Amino acid sequence: MSPLDKMWASFIAIGLMVLASLLITFARNKTTGIVRFVLSLVAFLMFIPIFIYMVVSLL
């Protein structure tokens, strides 16, 4: 992989991390019940592609 591709992979990982953080913050402050659970679950599941992009950017 070229250094430019690694840079884009790291930018995608950072962007997804920010999105997951904002989603968790919104879910915990503004929602309740099943909506809160679903939003939190989506945010935590986003860590799978975040981890993959992070590993790709390191290799």
OpenMM code with the backbone's topology and positions (N, CA, C; nanometers):
from openmm import Vec3, app, unit

residues = "MET SER PRO LEU ASP LYS MET TRP ALA SER PHE ILE ALA ILE GLY LEU MET VAL LEU ALA SER LEU LEU ILE THR PHE ALA ARG ASN LYS THR THR GLY ILE VAL ARG PHE VAL LEU SER LEU VAL ALA PHE LEU MET PHE ILE PRO ILE PHE ILE TYR MET VAL VAL SER LEU LEU".split()
positions = [
    Vec3(0.0839, -0.1182, 0.0000),
    Vec3(0.0000, 0.0000, 0.0000),
    Vec3(0.0882, 0.1243, 0.0000),
    Vec3(0.0487, 0.2222, -0.0756),
    Vec3(0.1273, 0.3452, -0.0817),
    Vec3(0.1038, 0.4293, 0.0445),
    Vec3(0.1970, 0.5160, 0.0753),
    Vec3(0.1784, 0.6030, 0.1925),
    Vec3(0.0517, 0.6886, 0.1840),
    Vec3(0.0141, 0.7281, 0.0629),
    Vec3(-0.1075, 0.8076, 0.0474),
    Vec3(-0.2320, 0.7267, 0.0847),
    Vec3(-0.2350, 0.5994, 0.0452),
    Vec3(-0.3475, 0.5132, 0.0825),
    Vec3(-0.3535, 0.4922, 0.2335),
    Vec3(-0.2374, 0.4796, 0.2964),
    Vec3(-0.2335, 0.4644, 0.4420),
    Vec3(-0.2852, 0.5901, 0.5108),
    Vec3(-0.2530, 0.7064, 0.4541),
    Vec3(-0.3013, 0.8314, 0.5103),
    Vec3(-0.4536, 0.8366, 0.5039),
    Vec3(-0.5116, 0.7991, 0.3890),
    Vec3(-0.6568, 0.8021, 0.3753),
    Vec3(-0.7235, 0.7017, 0.4681),
    Vec3(-0.6611, 0.5849, 0.4860),
    Vec3(-0.7163, 0.4858, 0.5784),
    Vec3(-0.7179, 0.5407, 0.7208),
    Vec3(-0.6125, 0.6110, 0.7595),
    Vec3(-0.6101, 0.6680, 0.8941),
    Vec3(-0.7121, 0.7808, 0.9075),
    Vec3(-0.7306, 0.8629, 0.8035),
    Vec3(-0.8326, 0.9673, 0.8081),
    Vec3(-0.9731, 0.9083, 0.8211),
    Vec3(-0.9988, 0.7996, 0.7499),
    Vec3(-1.1296, 0.7339, 0.7602),
    Vec3(-1.1508, 0.6808, 0.9011),
    Vec3(-1.0476, 0.6196, 0.9586),
    Vec3(-1.0576, 0.5677, 1.0954),
    Vec3(-1.0844, 0.6802, 1.1947),
    Vec3(-1.0152, 0.7917, 1.1786),
    Vec3(-1.0353, 0.9060, 1.2686),
    Vec3(-1.1771, 0.9615, 1.2537),
    Vec3(-1.2239, 0.9733, 1.1294),
    Vec3(-1.3593, 1.0226, 1.1061),
    Vec3(-1.4657, 0.9318, 1.1646),
    Vec3(-1.4481, 0.8020, 1.1499),
    Vec3(-1.5438, 0.7076, 1.2075),
    Vec3(-1.5404, 0.7120, 1.3599),
    Vec3(-1.4224, 0.7336, 1.4160),
    Vec3(-1.4103, 0.7435, 1.5615),
    Vec3(-1.4847, 0.8664, 1.6120),
    Vec3(-1.4723, 0.9778, 1.5428),
    Vec3(-1.5446, 1.0996, 1.5818),
    Vec3(-1.6952, 1.0773, 1.5699),
    Vec3(-1.7375, 1.0144, 1.4610),
    Vec3(-1.8800, 0.9865, 1.4410),
    Vec3(-1.9346, 0.8949, 1.5503),
    Vec3(-1.8604, 0.7912, 1.5844),
    Vec3(-1.9040, 0.7002, 1.6911),
    Vec3(-1.9121, 0.7730, 1.8244),
    Vec3(-1.8163, 0.8593, 1.8517),
    Vec3(-1.8164, 0.9346, 1.9767),
    Vec3(-1.9372, 1.0283, 1.9843),
    Vec3(-1.9658, 1.0975, 1.8754),
    Vec3(-2.0826, 1.1861, 1.8732),
    Vec3(-2.2132, 1.1081, 1.8864),
    Vec3(-2.2191, 0.9907, 1.8247),
    Vec3(-2.3391, 0.9073, 1.8324),
    Vec3(-2.3615, 0.8587, 1.9749),
    Vec3(-2.2563, 0.8177, 2.0431),
    Vec3(-2.2684, 0.7743, 2.1823),
    Vec3(-2.3113, 0.8914, 2.2711),
    Vec3(-2.2517, 1.0067, 2.2487),
    Vec3(-2.2868, 1.1238, 2.3287),
    Vec3(-2.4336, 1.1611, 2.3096),
    Vec3(-2.4784, 1.1610, 2.1837),
    Vec3(-2.6189, 1.1916, 2.1560),
    Vec3(-2.7110, 1.0877, 2.2195),
    Vec3(-2.6761, 0.9601, 2.2053),
    Vec3(-2.7609, 0.8537, 2.2581),
    Vec3(-2.7741, 0.8628, 2.4095),
    Vec3(-2.6669, 0.8938, 2.4758),
    Vec3(-2.6701, 0.8970, 2.6226),
    Vec3(-2.7345, 1.0233, 2.6782),
    Vec3(-2.7282, 1.1329, 2.6046),
    Vec3(-2.7827, 1.2589, 2.6568),
    Vec3(-2.9257, 1.2871, 2.6127),
    Vec3(-2.9645, 1.2412, 2.4944),
    Vec3(-3.0924, 1.2852, 2.4387),
    Vec3(-3.1967, 1.1750, 2.4216),
    Vec3(-3.1588, 1.0478, 2.4326),
    Vec3(-3.2545, 0.9416, 2.4066),
    Vec3(-3.2666, 0.8489, 2.5263),
    Vec3(-3.3730, 0.7681, 2.5242),
    Vec3(-3.3950, 0.6701, 2.6302),
    Vec3(-3.4475, 0.5413, 2.5678),
    Vec3(-3.4449, 0.4363, 2.6461),
    Vec3(-3.5057, 0.3106, 2.6058),
    Vec3(-3.4340, 0.2411, 2.4932),
    Vec3(-3.5146, 0.1822, 2.4035),
    Vec3(-3.4618, 0.0998, 2.2952),
    Vec3(-3.3828, 0.1832, 2.1940),
    Vec3(-3.4219, 0.3092, 2.1743),
    Vec3(-3.3502, 0.3969, 2.0816),
    Vec3(-3.2073, 0.4192, 2.1313),
    Vec3(-3.1947, 0.4405, 2.2610),
    Vec3(-3.0617, 0.4581, 2.3208),
    Vec3(-2.9768, 0.3337, 2.3010),
    Vec3(-3.0370, 0.2171, 2.3224),
    Vec3(-2.9648, 0.0914, 2.3058),
    Vec3(-2.9206, 0.0710, 2.1617),
    Vec3(-3.0105, 0.0973, 2.0676),
    Vec3(-2.9784, 0.0772, 1.9257),
    Vec3(-2.8684, 0.1728, 1.8810),
    Vec3(-2.8775, 0.2992, 1.9192),
    Vec3(-2.7738, 0.3962, 1.8814),
    Vec3(-2.6394, 0.3602, 1.9426),
    Vec3(-2.6403, 0.3173, 2.0667),
    Vec3(-2.5155, 0.2762, 2.1311),
    Vec3(-2.4578, 0.1523, 2.0648),
    Vec3(-2.5432, 0.0582, 2.0293),
    Vec3(-2.4975, -0.0635, 1.9615),
    Vec3(-2.4363, -0.0307, 1.8257),
    Vec3(-2.4988, 0.0585, 1.7513),
    Vec3(-2.4446, 0.0995, 1.6216),
    Vec3(-2.3083, 0.1657, 1.6398),
    Vec3(-2.2973, 0.2517, 1.7398),
    Vec3(-2.1702, 0.3195, 1.7649),
    Vec3(-2.0608, 0.2198, 1.8030),
    Vec3(-2.0938, 0.1230, 1.8864),
    Vec3(-1.9934, 0.0246, 1.9258),
    Vec3(-1.9581, -0.0684, 1.8103),
    Vec3(-2.0528, -0.0995, 1.7233),
    Vec3(-2.0235, -0.1829, 1.6063),
    Vec3(-1.9373, -0.1096, 1.5045),
    Vec3(-1.9403, 0.0224, 1.5101),
    Vec3(-1.8540, 0.1000, 1.4208),
    Vec3(-1.7063, 0.0798, 1.4530),
    Vec3(-1.6762, 0.0301, 1.5721),
    Vec3(-1.5371, 0.0091, 1.6092),
    Vec3(-1.4734, -0.1063, 1.5323),
    Vec3(-1.5519, -0.1931, 1.4723),
    Vec3(-1.4954, -0.3013, 1.3902),
    Vec3(-1.4268, -0.2429, 1.2665),
    Vec3(-1.4965, -0.1628, 1.1832),
    Vec3(-1.4241, -0.1034, 1.0698),
    Vec3(-1.3162, -0.0038, 1.1135),
    Vec3(-1.3373, 0.0632, 1.2270),
    Vec3(-1.2336, 0.1541, 1.2774),
    Vec3(-1.1062, 0.0762, 1.3038),
    Vec3(-1.1186, -0.0381, 1.3694),
    Vec3(-1.0017, -0.1211, 1.3993),
    Vec3(-0.9353, -0.1702, 1.2715),
    Vec3(-1.0151, -0.2108, 1.1737),
    Vec3(-0.9592, -0.2606, 1.0472),
    Vec3(-0.8834, -0.1492, 0.9752),
    Vec3(-0.9418, -0.0316, 0.9657),
    Vec3(-0.8731, 0.0808, 0.9011),
    Vec3(-0.7462, 0.1198, 0.9772),
    Vec3(-0.7499, 0.1107, 1.1095),
    Vec3(-0.6336, 0.1432, 1.1885),
    Vec3(-0.5192, 0.0457, 1.1592),
    Vec3(-0.5509, -0.0833, 1.1549),
    Vec3(-0.4483, -0.1835, 1.1259),
    Vec3(-0.3926, -0.1653, 0.9855),
    Vec3(-0.4798, -0.1364, 0.8898),
    Vec3(-0.4346, -0.1150, 0.7512),
    Vec3(-0.3412, 0.0054, 0.7442),
    Vec3(-0.3721, 0.1097, 0.8187),
    Vec3(-0.2863, 0.2285, 0.8132),
    Vec3(-0.1516, 0.2068, 0.8808),
    Vec3(-0.1432, 0.1098, 0.9699),
    Vec3(-0.0174, 0.0813, 1.0387),
    Vec3(0.0734, -0.0116, 0.9591),
    Vec3(0.0162, -0.0945, 0.8758),
    Vec3(0.0986, -0.1927, 0.8016),
    Vec3(0.1598, -0.1364, 0.6761),
] * unit.nanometer
topology = app.Topology()
chain = topology.addChain("A")
for resn in residues:
    res = topology.addResidue(resn, chain)
    for name in ("N", "CA", "C"):
        topology.addAtom(name, app.Element.getBySymbol(name[0]), res)
